[in-house]
Amino acid sequence: MPPLRTALLQNSGTPGDVQANLALLDETAERAAALGAGLLICPEMYLTGYAIGDDIARLAEPADGPSAQAVAATAARHGIAIVYGYPERDGERVYNAARLAGPDGAALADYRKTHLFGGFEQEHFTAGDETVVQADLGGLRIGIMICYDVEFPENVRAHALAGTDLLLVPTAQMHPFQFVAESLVPVRAFENQMYVAYVNRAGAEGEFEFVGLSTLAGPDGIARTRGGRGAELLFADVDPEFLAASRAENPYLRDRRPGLYGSLI
């Protein structure tokens, strides 16, 4: 299988303006596809903005709402898969969610953030309860989680045991926690023998300062690309052959002794 060229959109867009963010997404998808990317990853809450207070509930849409249809059309128009974060409305509840649309626009996976960070998220969102959400794309098993979720090692190990090859992590990582992007994400990739794409917002937004530093780390713990602090579009390859060779050499998953870990739960 050939490598999957992957584009990371480090950009906060225009908070509160869904149409502007959809327009930027369309422009970026066109550019990414033209440069050979088969997958475009957007940050957490990309469609609406993150620090928008009560507008989260106002702008929340069903998983198959108008914005989802617009993203599907963008994906199909440019022949590129897209994962994006948004507030999902389901009845009276609002979830911090992400959807993966395939290169034909079809919905491949829907994920709801399971670990809510801080009082802001706990006030505005309901936590999801499905840890491992996967889809197949380009011969790879794709997994999804959102930001804070990746900081729980049990979450990522569950994906490793379920066969995830590439873990997509739309993120709203803020100061002073940049060590997560710099150190933790590459370690997660190494200890679980997978690629991890961690895609952040950038710049000041409300009370938060998002630190950028988006990265795609390989199973050897080495970043294939790493962003700065501002808006940018990054590219890196996810190589199935390298992943298979790395897994053959690294014994972590083979050497586990699950019978010793009962106290963890």
N, C-alpha and C positions, 0 to 999 in steps of 0.2 A: 504494500500500500504506500502511496506517495505521502510525504508530509502534508499536514493540514496547515496552510498559511493562515495565521490568525491575527486579526487587527484588534487593538485595544484602544478604545476611545476614552481618553482621559479628559473629561470636559463636564462642567456643571451646567452647561446650556444656559437657558434663561428661566430661573425659578419662577413658577407660577404661570408660565406661558407654554402650554402643551403644544400648540401649533408651531411655535418657533422651534421647539425641541424636535418635533417631527420633521420639520424642514431641514434642520441641521443633520438629523439622522439620515435623511435621504441623500443629502450631499455627501456625507461621510461614507455611506454604503456604496455609492457610485465610485468614489475615489478608492476605497479599499478593494472593491471587486476589480477595478482596473489594474490594481497593483498585485493581483493574484490571490487575494484573500478569499477563503471559503467560509470564514466565520468572523463576525464582528461582535465584540463584547462592549456593552455600555455599563455605566456605573449604577449603583443603587439609586432607586427613585429618580432615574434619568428623566422620565417623561414629564414629571411635574416639578422637580426640585425637591430637596430634602427638608430644609429649614423654612417651611412655609406655614407652620402652625395649623390653624383650623382649616386652611385651604386644602390640607391633606384630605379631609373628609369630603369637602366640596368637589374636589377634582377626582376623587376615587371613581373607578369604573369597574364593571364586571370584567372577568378575564377575557371574554370575547367581545368587549365593548368597542366603540368607534376607534379608539386609539390602537387597539389590537388589530383591527382591520386595516388601519393605515400602515402599521408596521409590516403586516403580512404583505401588503401590496408593494411596499418598498423592497422587502426581501425577494419577492418574486420578480420584480422589475429588474433587479441587479443580479439575481442569481446567487445570493449570499445569505447564509444563515445569520440570524441576529438574536442575541439575548439582551434583554433590557429590563430595568427595574421600574416599578410603578406601584401606586397604591391600589390594591384590588378591593372592590366592594362586593361583599357577599351578604345580602340582607342588611342587617344593622351593623355588621362587623366590617372592619377595614383591616386588611393585611398588608404588610410590607412584602411585596411579591416580585417575582421575576418570571418571564416567559421566554422560552426558546422557540423561535420561528424558523422553520427550515428554509432552504433556498428556493422552494416552491411556494413559500408562504404558509404552509401547513403548520399548525401548532404541534410541536414535538414534546414539550414538557412545560409544566407549571409548578412553581415552587413558592412556598410561603415561609418567610424567615421564622426560624424556630426559637432563636435566642434574642430577645429584645434588649438593646443596650440603653441603660439609663432611663431617667424619668421621662424624657421627651418621647422616646419610642413607646414606653409602657403606657403613656397617656393617650397616644394616638392610634396604636395598633393592637390587634389581637395576635398572639403568637400562633404560628402554625405547629402542626404536630406530626409531620412526615419528614423524617430525617434524610432518607435516601431517595432522591428523584433523579432518574436517568433517562437518556435517550441515545439513539445511535445516529452518528453523523460521520460520513466519510470513512467508515470502517473503524471508528473509535467509539468507545462507550463514554458518553458525556454525562457528567454529574453537575448539579447546581446547588449552591448555597449562597448566603448573603452575609457579607461583612463579618460581624461578631461571631457568626456560626463557625467560622474557620478557626477561631481561637480556642475551640473546645476539641481536644485531640480525639475524643471518642467519636465525634461527628465525622472527621476525615477518615479515621480508621474504618468506620462503618462503610464508607464509600470504597475504600481499598478492598475490603473483604467482599464487596458486591461487584468488584471488577471495573470500577471507574478508571478510565485512562487519562481523561482530562477533566479537571474540576474547575468550573467557572464560578468566580466569586465577585459579582458586582458589589461595590463597596462605597461607603461614605466614611472613610477613615480620617479622623481629625487629629490635630495637635492636642496633646504631646505624645501620641501613640504611634509615631512613625516607625518604631522598631518592629511593629507587626509586619509592615511591608518589607522592611530591610532585612529582618532576620527570621521571623517566625514562618513566613510563607515558604521560603526556600527549604527550611527544615521540614515543614509539613510535606512538601513534595518528596524530599529524600526519604523520610521515615516511612512513607506510605507508597513509595515507588509509583508515582504518577506525575503528570504535569499539572501545575496549578496556575491559573490565570486570575490575577487579583487586580481589578480595574476600578480606580478611584475617581472621585470628584476632585476638583482643584479650586483653590482660592477661598475667599471669605464668603460666607453665606449665613445670614442671621447671626446667631451667637457662636457659630462654629467656623473654624479655619481648617479646610480640608487640605491635606498635605501632598496630594498627588502620589508620586513614587509607584505608580502602577508597575506591575511586573508579571512576567510569565516565567516561572521557574520549572526546571526539568527534574527528572527523577534522580539526577546526580547532585541536586541541591544548588545548581548554578543557574542564575538568572539569564535567560536568553535575550531579554530586553528589560530595561528599567526606565521609567519616566522621571522627569524632573518635577518641579513644583507647579508648573503652569499647564495650560491646555495643550494637548498634543495628541497625535495619532501614532501609535507604536505598532510594530510588526514583529512577529516571531513565528518559527515553525514548530509544530508538534509532530515529532517523527516516530511513527509506530515501530520501526525497526530498532531505533535506539532504545525505546521504551522496553521492548522485548529483551534486548541484550542486557539492559540494566537490571531488569527483574531476574534474569537468569543468574546474575552475579551477586545480587544483594539478597542476604538470607533473612531479613527482618520478618517478613510474613511467614516464611517457612519455619522459622525458629520460635514462633510464638508458642506460649503454653497457656491456653485459655483457662485451663483448670485452676490456675493460680490467681486469676483475676476476678473471682467472684465478689470480692470485697468492694470492687469499683462500683457495683450497682446495688 
